[in-house]
Amino acid sequence: MLYEAASIDGAGKWKKIVHITLPSILPTVGILFILSMSGLLKAGYEQIILFQQPPTIPVSEVLETYSVKVGLQQGQYSYATVVGLFQSIVSLILIVTTNHIAKKSIEYVVMVTMLITMIGGGLIDDGHKRIYRRKNI
């Protein structure tokens, strides 16, 4: 319905994308961005364990493999728990920060898009358009 109204108003494909499609999908993009940040510290534990060889162990150690090796092989269960808890806290901080950034970005983009739509639709009179119209009269 919005696309039909935009077509009647004379909007081309690019204006439909900028003024209808992008503002419509911004909340979904924001949620996907937040959810993708939650898996940032997950390195794929199984693949790393399978591909670790003695020469590559110093450069292929990540928090997940380190906590398993310390906890299970060395028997330091409390230290391995702290390492896992540290990873969870860092992930939580990343998610909260990303959520804050996404909310501010989405609000800003929606506000700018609405302002551009209002200027383009003639609801707000732009000074440059007024001067251009007077010169051509």
C-alpha positions as CSV (number, residue, x, y, z in Angstrom):
1,M,0.0,0.0,0.0
2,L,2.9,2.4,0.8
3,Y,4.6,1.5,-2.4
4,E,1.5,2.1,-4.4
5,A,1.0,5.5,-2.8
6,A,4.6,6.4,-3.4
7,S,4.2,5.4,-7.1
8,I,1.1,7.6,-7.4
9,D,3.1,10.5,-5.8
10,G,5.8,10.0,-8.5
11,A,8.5,8.3,-6.4
12,G,11.1,6.2,-8.3
13,K,12.6,3.0,-7.1
14,W,15.5,4.7,-5.3
15,K,13.1,7.0,-3.3
16,K,10.9,4.0,-2.4
17,I,14.0,2.1,-1.1
18,V,15.2,5.1,0.9
19,H,11.9,6.3,2.3
20,I,9.9,3.2,2.7
21,T,12.0,0.0,2.7
22,L,15.0,1.1,4.8
23,P,12.9,2.6,7.6
24,S,10.7,-0.5,7.6
25,I,13.6,-2.9,8.1
26,L,15.7,-0.9,10.5
27,P,14.3,-2.4,13.7
28,T,14.9,-5.9,12.4
29,V,18.5,-5.0,11.4
30,G,19.0,-3.6,14.9
31,I,17.8,-6.8,16.6
32,L,19.9,-8.9,14.3
33,F,23.0,-6.7,15.0
34,I,22.4,-7.1,18.8
35,L,22.0,-10.9,18.5
36,S,25.1,-11.3,16.3
37,M,27.2,-9.6,19.0
38,S,26.2,-12.3,21.5
39,G,28.2,-14.9,19.6
40,L,31.3,-12.7,19.0
41,L,33.3,-14.4,21.7
42,K,32.3,-17.9,20.6
43,A,35.2,-19.2,18.6
44,G,34.0,-22.7,17.6
45,Y,35.5,-24.7,20.4
46,E,35.2,-28.1,18.7
47,Q,37.1,-27.0,15.6
48,I,39.9,-25.4,17.5
49,I,40.3,-28.5,19.7
50,L,40.3,-30.8,16.6
51,F,42.9,-28.7,14.7
52,Q,45.2,-28.0,17.6
53,Q,48.6,-29.5,17.2
54,P,51.6,-29.1,19.5
55,P,53.2,-26.4,17.3
56,T,50.0,-24.4,17.0
57,I,48.8,-24.5,20.7
58,P,50.4,-21.2,21.8
59,V,48.7,-19.3,18.9
60,S,45.4,-21.1,18.8
61,E,44.4,-20.9,22.5
62,V,41.1,-19.1,23.1
63,L,39.1,-18.6,26.4
64,E,36.9,-21.7,25.7
65,T,39.8,-24.1,25.2
66,Y,41.9,-22.5,28.0
67,S,39.1,-22.9,30.5
68,V,38.5,-26.6,29.5
69,K,42.2,-27.4,29.7
70,V,42.7,-25.7,33.0
71,G,39.5,-27.1,34.5
72,L,39.6,-30.7,33.2
73,Q,43.2,-31.5,32.6
74,Q,44.7,-29.6,35.5
75,G,41.8,-30.0,37.9
76,Q,41.5,-26.2,38.8
77,Y,37.7,-26.1,38.6
78,S,37.2,-22.8,40.4
79,Y,39.8,-21.0,38.1
80,A,38.1,-22.5,35.0
81,T,34.7,-21.3,36.3
82,V,36.1,-17.8,36.8
83,V,37.5,-17.8,33.2
84,G,34.0,-18.8,31.9
85,L,32.3,-16.2,34.0
86,F,34.7,-13.6,32.7
87,Q,33.8,-14.5,29.2
88,S,30.1,-14.3,30.0
89,I,30.5,-10.8,31.6
90,V,32.4,-9.5,28.6
91,S,29.7,-10.9,26.3
92,L,27.0,-9.2,28.5
93,I,28.9,-5.9,28.3
94,L,29.1,-6.2,24.5
95,I,25.4,-7.0,24.2
96,V,24.4,-4.1,26.4
97,T,26.7,-1.6,24.6
98,T,25.5,-2.9,21.2
99,N,21.8,-2.5,22.3
100,H,22.5,1.1,23.4
101,I,24.3,1.9,20.1
102,A,21.5,0.3,18.0
103,K,18.7,2.1,19.8
104,K,20.5,5.5,19.4
105,S,21.3,4.7,15.7
106,I,17.8,3.5,14.8
107,E,16.3,6.6,16.5
108,Y,18.7,8.9,14.7
109,V,18.2,7.2,11.3
110,V,14.4,7.2,11.7
111,M,14.4,10.9,12.7
112,V,16.6,11.9,9.8
113,T,14.5,9.9,7.4
114,M,11.3,11.5,8.6
115,L,12.9,14.9,8.3
116,I,14.0,14.2,4.8
117,T,10.6,12.9,3.9
118,M,8.9,16.0,5.4
119,I,11.3,18.3,3.4
120,G,10.8,16.3,0.2
121,G,7.1,16.1,0.6
122,G,6.8,19.8,1.1
123,L,5.7,19.7,4.7
124,I,8.8,21.8,5.6
125,D,9.6,24.6,3.2
126,D,13.3,24.6,2.4
127,G,14.9,28.0,1.9
128,H,16.9,27.0,-1.1
129,K,13.8,25.8,-2.9
130,R,12.1,29.1,-2.2
131,I,15.0,31.1,-3.6
132,Y,15.2,28.8,-6.7
133,R,11.4,29.3,-7.3
134,R,11.7,33.1,-7.0
135,K,14.5,33.2,-9.6
136,N,12.5,31.2,-12.1
137,I,9.3,33.3,-11.8
